[in-house]
Amino acid sequence: MASVDRDPDRVAVRDLTSGRATSRGEILAAAGQAAQHLDGSVPQDGVVMLHGPSGAGYWAGLLAILGSGRRVLPIGIETSARDRASLYDAHRVDAVIETDAAVGWAASPAKVHFQVMDEAGTARGNKAGSLDRGSKGSLLLRSSGTTGRPAVALRTAAGLDRVSSTLLKVLELVDEDEVLATLPMQHAYGIEHGVLAPMRAGASVRFRLGFDLAEGIEALADGVTVFPGVPVTLEAAARVGRLGSKLRLAYSAGSPLPATVRQAFAEAWGCPTGNLYGATELGTITYGMDGVDSAVDGVSVQVATVVDEDAGESPVVTSEGSGELVVQSDAMFAGYLTARDAKVDLGRRLEGHFRTGDLGRVHGDGRVEITGRSKIQFDVGGLKVNPTEVEGVLAGHPAIREVAIIPLPLTETVTRVRAVVVVDRPGDLELEASVRRALGSLAARELAPHQRPRVIDFVDSLPRTLTGKLLRGRLIETAGRSTSV
């Protein structure tokens, strides 16, 4: 908060779509007013949903909720109505703060429901004294989970403070930096790199939800110094380089950055690229330049042997070697919280280390490589897709006997969602066409954009073991005829 209060007239967030610029002082004033509103209507241990798109309103709302010592549940406009309502009920939300009235939750059941900034994006007066309880605040972030089920991770103020301080050190963020943020701030990567770290450093953020090639390239070429992205955005930017820009650092998270993309970006922009590996539950785990990644300060990365735990075998943790990566971090989450009154679930841990579900190799010199995934989630545009979550929605169609969700790789960096479906009458083309249309409508209504299948395969049966376990690897290799949704 101190960085926001410093030099109050300096722009903190510039919205590239609308062109609106919001100063540090305006954000602090709006946050103070929102915190006072919460103090008068919400219990100190209340849960507040921060709803809407990212940007200046999101900064102000986040600062208000955390700064007043409450728990924030951020929900983006890309979240399906079904998921939003489910999270609202499970965590018994006390209030909803809107970041943008134009896309607000019109049917919200909350008794306390208000917009954090007015239509001009401003607020008068400075009530920063209402923001002095930050050490008591906490954050609920949706996670894909590591056990095949989605979850909500509880992050403490101390953990968030540790994450932001670590990022300032490894990224060397300073007050003069201009950060291009194109990721949803309701997700771990977006909130840590598009809000927490820049806010702590006093850096300015240029925001646009989604990487638009025209606006993105213009921003990168016009004063942006730091660009946190995902492989697909760096690949797109590498096609239209601008040598001589102020860009000093670009880096990628979500999945390993292909060497070909790294080289192309460096040639197009004259700028080095880094690779970051992190998790919703842990914050930043490793970081490095030119493909050489090591654990950041305060983080221990070890490996657990991959064994058949269903047969009673126990994994062994070692400091180096190959296997499932297990991590202990100063920023580690408190645990999973499925509902407000539920017991906090610490998640899968071994010897004090959290099991990431990712496969990798830890070298004797501290280098860490990511070699694959033992878990079933995959990335689409930097966002996680949990197959079981999508399958649960699509399986509700009465003509579907079985459905499986698998990744559909289009390029080295672009992945979409593929649905493999078994209908009641395999081979019935008329039925398949009807199911295809129905699934398209169902997905548009119930799923977030990155979760929606772009391709449907109809097959006679899904490959399974003798005990009925789905063989996803074999399914990926043998997916049948494809039809666009």
Beta strands, then each sheet from edge to edge (+ up, - down):
strand 1: 11-15
strand 2: 21-23
strand 3: 47-51
strand 4: 71-75
strand 5: 95-98
strand 6: 112-115
strand 7: 138-143
strand 8: 151-156
strand 9: 178-181
strand 10: 204-207
strand 11: 226-229
strand 12: 249-252
strand 13: 273-279
strand 14: 283-289
strand 15: 292-295
strand 16: 299-304
strand 17: 317-318
strand 18: 321-329
strand 19: 335-336
strand 20: 349-350
strand 21: 353-362
strand 22: 368-373
strand 23: 378-380
strand 24: 383-385
strand 25: 400-409
strand 26: 415-423
strand 27: 453-458
strand 28: 482-484
sheet 1: 2+ 1- 10- 9-
sheet 2: 6+ 5+ 3+ 4+ 7+ 8- 19+
sheet 3: 11+ 12+ 13+ 14- 15+
sheet 4: 17+ 16- 18+ 21- 20+
sheet 5: 17+ 16- 18+ 21- 22+
sheet 6: 23+ 24-
sheet 7: 25+ 26- 27- 28+
end
